[in-house]
Amino acid sequence: MPDDVAELPIEPVALPEYALACADSQDYLAGLEDGSVQLVITSPPYNIGKSYETRVSIRDYLATQRDVIAELVRVTGDRGSICWQVGNYVDHGEVFPLDVFFYDIFKDFGLKLRNRIVWHFGHGLHASKRFSGRYETVLWFTKSDDYVFNLDPVRVASKYPGKRHFKGDKAGQLSGNPLGKNPSDFWESLADEWESGIWEIPNVKSNHPEKTAHPCQFPVELVERCVLALSDEGDTVLDPYVGAGSSVIAALKRGRRAIGVDRSPEYIELARQRVASLRAGTLKTRPLGQPVFQPTGDEKVSQVPLEWAASSQVYAQSLKLVA
């Protein structure tokens, strides 16, 4: 393992521009000072048996995560936020929505939920005995009622910018904001984001420009928007399960300091390489707000194959009968 990704000392240290620590998250967090972080954003292991985790009972999993969360709450400043992105834990075909379980844990530590953001994406694993999962959630908590929230950097274009107040003291005046409107809490992988206010953020699959060897990789723009809205330049952003380093990259791109922790030397090295590419100007990232590609129907893969033609005609006819 290269010298610059060696495990950092577990003791209070002055925060550099960024730090990548190959360490157990809870152990590393114990060395950070109280209130030293403005934004925590992460996606913890889901306890589904990925290569970087050991599958345990849901009870033991949540107990371990509670200990980590206790440290995260301690190191987060009074005006800070924690964004906790999770999906579902599945056991013998039964779905356990992790955000539901984590909500009570964060509430036990006195945090307040500001948004439950639904992140919908168009591609993923196909289920055979239930509907295929196509969304995950980001729980945004704050430590107090006085928290950083920068709306202007993440506004989206208004659908009706010329709309005016109909009555009252402001009758006839423009009702919108020239910088755009407040995005919704539903972030979807569709091509009409700038009209609907939905945030387009596709998940990182094989054809995504940011794809690495990590099996569950954060899209940089998902983190980037949270960084812009929930921290100021010069603040520190922390990811205790940094994986391929997307959160560190998003923070550095936007002038924040960053700390990433992961117990996998492989992923820490991968994150280090991506940061080096970012500094060299060679890192490929998906531009913030870029519309997701929509097939025109002319592509071969988007056309109904001849082998399916008869079945497709029967299906289309059945829809007409139902209508």
N, C-alpha and C positions, 0 to 999 in steps of 0.2 A: 504494500500500500504506500503511495507517495507520501512524503513528509508533510505536505500541506493539507492532507486529509487525515492525518493522525488524530487520535482521540484527544480532544481538548481537555485541559485540567478541570476537574469538578470543583471549582471554587469561583468566587466572584471575580469577574474580569471586566476590564473596560471593553465596551462593545466596538468591534472593528466595523468597517463598511459591511463586511459579511463574514460569517463563520459557518463552516460545515463541520459538524462533529459526528464522528462515528462512535456512538455511545447509546446506552439505554436512555430513553427519553426522561424517565422519572429521575434517574441519577443525575443527568445533566441539568435538568431544571432546578434541582436542589442547590446548584451553585450560582443561580441567577438572583439578582437582588429583587426585593419587593418592588412592584410597580415599574419595572424597567422596560416593559414592552407595551406598545400601543395597540397592536393588532396581532391576535393569534388566528391563523387560518390554516386548516389542515383537514385531511381526510384520514381518519384512523383506520386500522385494519378492521375488516367487517366480521372476522372470525368465521370465514367460509373456507379455510383451508388453502389459501394461496401460499406460494413458495416462501414468502417472507413472514409467515405467521404459523403458530401452532393452534390448531382448533381445540377449543375447550368448551365446557358447558356455558350456556348463555349467562348463567349466574356468575360464574368465575370470570368470564370476559368482562362483564359490566363492573365487577368489583375492582378489577385491575385498571379499567379505564377511569373509574372514580378517583383512584389515587393520583393518576396523571392529571386529571381535571383539577383536583385540589391544588396542585402545583401551578397549573396554568392560571387559575384564578388569582393566586398569590402574586405571580410575576406580572400580571396585566395591570396597567395603570387605572386610576379611578375613572378617567374619561375614555378608557379603552374598550375594545370589543373582542369577542371570540366568535369566529365563524367555524362551525362544526359541520362538515359535509359528510353525509352518510347515505347508505342505501338500505338494503334489507339483508337480514340474516335468515337463511333458509335451512330448516332441519326436517329431513324426511318429507319434503314437499310442503311443509307448513311455513308460511312467511311471518317473520317477526320484524315489523318496521322499526328500525333502530332509532329513528328520531323520536319516536314515542317514548322509548325507554330512557334515552338521554335527556329528554326534557326535564324529567323529575330530578335527575342528578344535578343539572345546572341550577334548577330552582332551589335545591337544598343548599347551594352555596350562595344564594341571594341574588343571582343574576336575573335579568329581565329580557324576555324574548321580544325583539323588535320586528323580526320578519321570519317567517318560515318560507324560504324561497324554494320553489319547485323548479328543478333543472330537468327539462325534457330533452331527450336526444333521440334521433331517428334510427340508430343502429345499435345492436347489442346481441347477446346470446338469445337464441330462440328457446322458449319453454315448450314442453310437450304435454304437460298435464295441468297447465294454468296459462293465463294470458302472459305474453312475453313482457318482461319489465322494461320500461323505457323512460323511467325518471328516477332521480334521486333528489335529496333535499339538502339545503344549506340552512342550518339554524343559526341566526345571528342574535347573539346575546350581548348586552352591555352590563357593566358593573354598576352604573348609576343612571340617573335621569339627565345628567350633564355629560354628553358624549360627543365625540367628533362625528360629524356627518356632513360631508361635502357633496351636495347634490349636483352642482353645476358641471363638474367634470364627467359625469356619467349620464347626463340627460340624453334623451333620444328625440328625434324630430317629431313635432306635433303633427297629428293627422289633419287637423283643421286649424292651421296657424292664423287664419283670418277670422276666427270665431270671436264674437263680442258679447259682452254682458247684455242680457235681454231687459233687465229691469233693475231698480234700486239706484243707489247713488252713483254706481259705475256704469249705468246704462249707456250703451254705445261705445264704451271703451273696450279695447282688446282684452280678452280674458286670459290669454296664454302668456307664456314667457318666451322672449325672443331667442333664448338659448335652447329651447325645447322643453319637453315635459318630463315629469318624473317617470322612470321606467316602472313597470309592474313587478310584482314578486313572482312572476312566472316567466322563466327564461327558457326559450324554446329554440330548437334547431329548424327554423323556417326562414324563408327568404324575404318575408315582408316585415322584418323587424322595425325598420325606420318608419313604417306606417302604423304599426300596431302597438309599438312600445314594448314588444316582447324582445328579450335579449337573446340573440342567436349565439349559442355556444355548443358546437358539436363535440362529442366525446372523442378522445384520442384513439383512433383505430389505425389499421394498416396503411391507409392512404393519407393520413393526416401529416402535415409537414413537421410536426413536433414529435412524431412517434419514435420511441426508444425501446430498449429491451424491457422496460418496466411494464408489468401487465395491467396496472390500474393507474394510469398517469393523469395528473391534473392538466387540463388545458390552461395555458398561461393566461388567456383572456378572462377566464372565470375568476382567477385570483386578482388579475389586474384591475378589474372593475371594483372589487372589494377594497383593494389597496387604495385606489383613488378616492373612494367615498368615505372610508373609515379611518384614514390616517393622513397626516400631513408630511410634507417633505422633511427629511431628516429623522422621522420617527423610525422605530424599530419594529419589524415584522418578524414573527416567529412561527415556524412550522415544526412541531415535534415529531412528525412522521414525514419527512421531506421527500423521500423517494427519489424521483429523478430530478428534483430541484426546481420544479416549475414555480413554486411560491417565492423562492429566492430570486429567480429571474424576474418575475413580475415586480417584486419590490425594488430591485436594483434599477430596472427600466424606468421606474417612476421616482427615483431619487430618494428612496428609503434605505435604511440599513436592514440587514436581514440575518437571521440565524436559522439554520436548518439542521435538524438532528435525525439520525437514522442509525440503526444498529447494523445495517448491512454495508460492509466495505465496498461491495460492488456498486450499490446505488449512490453512496457518497462520492465515489470516483466518477460515476456517470454525471452527477450533479456538478462536480468540479469542472469536468470537461465542458459541460454546457455553459457554465458561467464564463469560462475562458473564451468560448466561441462568441458569447454575447459581447464581451469586452473587445474582441477582435472584429466585431461587426459581421460575423459569418453565421450566427445562429439563426436558423429558420423558425419563425414563429408566425402563427396565424394573426393577421392584423385585427386590431380591436374593431368589432362591428362589421367585419366583412360578411356579406350575405353568404349563406350556405348554398352550394351548388344544387340546382334543381334540374333533373334530366328533362330534355326537350321531347323525348319520345323517338328521336332519330337514332339514338345510340343503340347498338345491337343488344346490349345487356338490358335495356329498358323495354324491349319489344317482347311480346308473347311468343315463345318458341313454338315451332310447328307441332312438336310433340304434345303441347298443351292446348292447341287451337280448339279441338272439339270440346274439351272440358270447359274452356273459357266461354264458348258460345252457349253451352248449357247453363253456366253460371249467370251469364248476362241475361238469358231468357228468364231465369228464375227471379231475378231482380225486377224485371218488368211485370211479372205476374203478381209479385208482392205489392208493387206500387199500384 
